Amino acid sequence: TVGGTDAGSSFSGTSATNNTLFGHDAGKSITTGDNNIAIGDSALNALTTGSHNTVIGQYAGGHSSNTGTTHNTFIGYNAGSSHQSGDNNIIIGHATYGSSSSVHNEITMGNSYNNKFRVPGCEFTATKQAITLRKGCFFENDTNLETSYTITNGCNAMAAGPLSINSGVVLTVGDGETLTIV
């Protein structure tokens, strides 16, 4: 289903199926990609072979090198517009980008101007300064570390113990960082 000037204009015959494209230049470069949804001016405009993407917003997912990505969801003006490769991402918000242009399996909400995250029903708030959970008395963590982990440079970490570490798994605490197990 196509609506808009040059939307889906690279389709040829039955080579690209089950695409829904609305907006000027939406999905205009798709040649063999299937099952994509692009809504908005220039949304997903460079994709050629990628499939199963859902993109809503002007310029969303529209980087000129984003030609073959799959299973991505980009919502918002310019959301994921710097995305060049990488699959299975969710990027939500105005001018919001993944941690790299080729990231896989990442959820990104908001751009660098967003400095507070709230879930009012859970009374959960996260800012750069603190994480607050009201009416909750317990924080849980696994008792076994199964994959290697490095504490972020310039940060400290804590866990409730005891904590066991699988064979071959490495827990790295750098110079100047502290790990506290309570």
PyMOL commands that set and color helices and strands:
alter all, ss='L'
color gray80, all
select helices_A, chain A and resi 120-122
alter helices_A, ss='H'
color red, helices_A
select strands_A, chain A and resi 2-3+20-22+37-39+54-56+73-75+90-92+107-109+116-119+124-127+131-133+144-145+149-150+157-159+164-165+171-172+179-181
alter strands_A, ss='S'
color yellow, strands_A
deselect
rebuild
show_as cartoon
